Structures are given as structure tokens and as C-alpha cells.
Amino acid sequence: MTTISCIIPAYNEAPRIGAVLDRVLGHPQIAEVIVIDDGSRDGTPEIAEGYRDAYPHLRVLRQAQNGGKTAAVAAGIAEATGSHLMLLDSDLLGLTHGDLGALIAPVTSGQADVTISLRRNAPRTWRAIGLDYISGERVIPREMLATRLDALNALPRFGLEVFMNRLWIADRARIAVVHWPGVDSPMKSAKLGNWRAGLAADARMMRDIFRTIAPHRALVQIMTMRALRVRASTHPTLRTQAERMPR
């Protein structure tokens, strides 16, 4: 039986995390939700903890210091109990119950081993080739990562996605790319307040990616993952009344 543990790392996402939790919590295909606050200074953990009384399957873990996305996700994986992990960024805009169901469906139906999202505002190149190889929204068997926590904790702050890609390729995993035509991830410049700070944050992320794999290996990952794609039905199995209500 497939059970889903949703892992949501968060750092200074007070303006956005509530909208994500509104969609994730209460979804019948998600057995537990684990928010890992990565040393936020803006009330992010308090917002997440405000949902606990209504949703006892929610846990909020507080990291004493900001250690980066990879370490935060590793902490969540160590606590997860589901057969599969759903990894979600905490800043998504426009997320719906249907999007979550579509990301889960290819795995629960047995048509794919793993899934990865392709958001509306993914870089144009990734949309053109049909794959965002560093997308943070995925469904993956828990054991694929739970047995490698030491390796995860040794990664750079933003080395997680390309590390997962390496595992998928080694296992020849069947990959379903799930299009999310209504979901955006905000630009770092918008979140940080100016374009210079946004560019610096993007540069740090790319530095960590290329510390994890060499640039030419990233190209190999992209080509190999495209070859491993499978056609799978992503028709969501859940359309709730709350989903259809205007926001």
C-alpha cells in the first residue's frame, strides 16, 4: 500500500506557507505532513504550528540554525513513516488539490516509480524540453533517501535535487513529468526585495548544484532523465468542494 509523507522545508516563508498548507492538509492521499522550519526569523514556524490542533497528522520541526534546504529535508525524512515522500517547496503559488493528486497518481497507479513537477513559470528552456531537472516538487520512494541520510547531510545546501537525479538514473527509475500549468514559484528577487539579492541567491544555488555535480554531468542528467520519462495518467483522483471554491 502506498502511503505519502509530505516534507515541506521552509525558511522565512511566512507570507506564503499558509497557502501551501491549506492545500496539503486534509488531502486524503497524504498521511502525514512534516514542516521543517530552517531557522526562520519571520514567524514561519508559528504559522505552521497554528494548524496543528485541526490537523494532528502535521508535525513542525524547528532547526535551531539555518542549515539549508538539503539538511532540512534530511531532518524531515528521518521522521517520516510513509512508503513514499512528497517533497514540496513552501513558497508555491496557485497550488491546488488537483495538482497534488496529479503528482501522486502515476506512482500510486504503478505507471511510474517517481514523479517531478513542471511548473508554469519554470525556465523557458525546461518547459521547451519538457523537464525541469531541479524542480523541488517530487514523489519518491522513502527508502531511496532514508537509507542515505549521511550522504544527504554531507551535500551542499542546494545539492538535493541533482543528488536525487543521480539516484533515479542509477535505478533506471520510470519518471513521470507532471505539468502544473497553474503553479508558480516566486522569483527570488521578489521574495528578497531587490534584483541584486535575487541574483546573488540564484548564484549561490547554482554554485551548490555544480559543487554536487559538474556542469557537463548536469547535461548528462537532463538527457538521461528525458530518456527515462514515461507517459502516465496524471488525472487527479480528488476534486474536493474546497478546491472548487473561489479563493
N, C-alpha and C positions, 0 to 999 in steps of 0.2 A: 504494500500500500504506500502511495506517495503522500508524504506529509511535508508541508512547507514551513520553514522558519525564515521569516523576513528580517534581514540585517540592514539597519539604516545608520551609517556613520554620520555624525553631524558636528559641525564647527561653526559657531556664530550664525546659525540659521533661524533665529527667532522669527523673522518676517515670513518665512516660507515653510517651516517644518509642519505647522499645523495643517496646512492644505494637503500635504502628503499623508499624514496620519489619518486625516478624515477619510481618505480613500482606502488606506491599507487596513485599518482597524474595522472589524466587522465583516471583512471579506471571508466567506465560509471556506475558501480553499487555503487560507493562511492560518496555520495552527498556533503560531506564536510570532510575536514581533519584538525585536530587540533593538532598541536605540542605544547607540554608543555615543555619548557626548564627549568630544575630544578636547576638553579643557575650554569650553566656550566662556565668553565674558559678557554675553548679551541676554541671558535668560533662556537660552535654548533648552537646557535640561528641565527647568521649571515648567515650561510649556508642555514638554513631552510628559512629565510626571503628572500633569493635570488630567491626563486621560486614564490614569491607572485605575481609578475607582470604577469607571464604567467598563473598562476592558482589562480584566485580570490576567489575560494572556500577554499583556505588554510588560516588558522589563526595560528599565532605563539604567544603563551602566555609566558611571561618571569616571572619566580618566582624569587623574589629578593634574596632568600637564598635557599640552598639545603635542601629540606624537606623530600625527599624520594619518592619512586615510588607511594605509595598509595595516598599521598597528591597531587602529580602531576596529577595523573589520575582523582582524585576527582575534581580538578580545571577544567580539560577538560570536564568532564561530565556536570558540571554546565553550560558550554557554548554550549553544543551540542544540536541539534534540531532534529536529525533523530529519527525514530522509534526504531532503533537498533544501538548498538555500536559495532564497530570492534576495539578491543584492540590489539595493535601491539607493540612489543619491537622495539627500534630504532637501534639495532645492528645486525639485521638478515643478514645472508649471503646466497646468492643464491635464494632469494625470486623472484617469477615470478608473472605475471598477473594471470596465471592459478592457482597458489596456493591461491591467494586471492579469485578468483572465486569459488574455491573448498570449501573454508571456509564459504563463503556466501551461496552457493547453497542449503544445507539442510534446512536452515531457510527460504529462500525465497520460496522454494517449499512446505513448510509446513510439511516436513518429520521429522523435529527436532525443538525443541524450542531454543536450544543453540548449539554452536559448540566449539570445542577445538582442537588445533593442536597437532600433534605428529611428532616432527622434526627428521631429520636423525640422529643427534647427541644427542638426548635425552638419559638420562642414560639407560644403557642396561636393567636394571630391568623394567623400564617403557615401553620400547619397547617390552619386553617379555610379559608383561601383557596387552599391548595394550592401555595404558592410562598414560599420564604424568599429574598428578593431579595438578601440579603447573605451567603448561605451561602458558605463558603470552599472547598467541595469541588466541583470542576468539571472537565469535559473541554472543551478549546477548541483550535482550530487554532493551532499555534505562531506562524505568521506574523501572526496578528491582534494579538499582543502584541509579538513580536520586532521588528517594524518601528516600534514606538512606545516604545522603551526610554527615550528622553529625556523623553517625556511621563510615563512611569511614575515616573521618578526625581524629577520635579517635583511629584508628588502628595503630599498629607499621608500620615502613617504608615499610616492605615487607610482610604485612599481607593480602594483597588484594586478592590473588588467593584463599587461603583457606577460606576467608570470602565469596567469590563468590560461592565456592563449597557448603558451608553451605546453601546459598540461593537456589541453584539448587536442593539440596536434599530436603529441606523443601517444595519446589514447585513440587517435583517429575517431574522435567523437563526432557524431552527427549533429551539425549545428543548424538550428532554425533561426533565421533573422526575422525578427518581429517588428513590423513597421508601426510606429506610433505617430500618426500624422497630426495629432493634436497636442503633442507633448513637446515642451521646450526645456532646455537647461539654460538658465540665465548666464549671460556673459560675465566673466569675472570683473570686467571694468564697471559694469552696472552694480554689481554687488559691493565692490570696494570703493566706488565713488569717483574714480577717475581712470582714464585710459592708461596712464603710466603704471599705476598699481596693478591694473589688469594684465598688461603686457608682462610685467615682472612675475606675476603669479603664473601665467602661462609658460614663461621661460623656465621657471623652477620645475613645473610639472614635466615639461619635455626633457629637462636635464635628468630628472629621476627616471623617466622612461628609458632614456638612452644610456643611463648607468646600469639599467637592468638588462637591456639587450642593445646590441649595436644597431645603428640606423639601417644597415643593409639587412640585418636579421628582421627588423620590423617589416620591411618589404616582403621578405620571405613569409613571415607570419600572415600578412594580408593575403598573399596569393594562395597559400595553403589553406587558410580558413575559408576562402571563397570556394575552393575545390571541395571542401567538406560540407558545404551548405546542402541542406535537404529541403525539399518542398514539404510543407506541413500545414495542416489546417490550424489557423490561429483563432477560429471562431470562438469568442468567449462563451463560457458556459454559464455566466452570471450576468444578468441585467437587472439591477435592483430598482425599486421605486426611487430610492435616494439618488441613483445615478441619473435618472431621467428628470429630476427636479432642476429647475434653473438655479445657477449659482450666483 
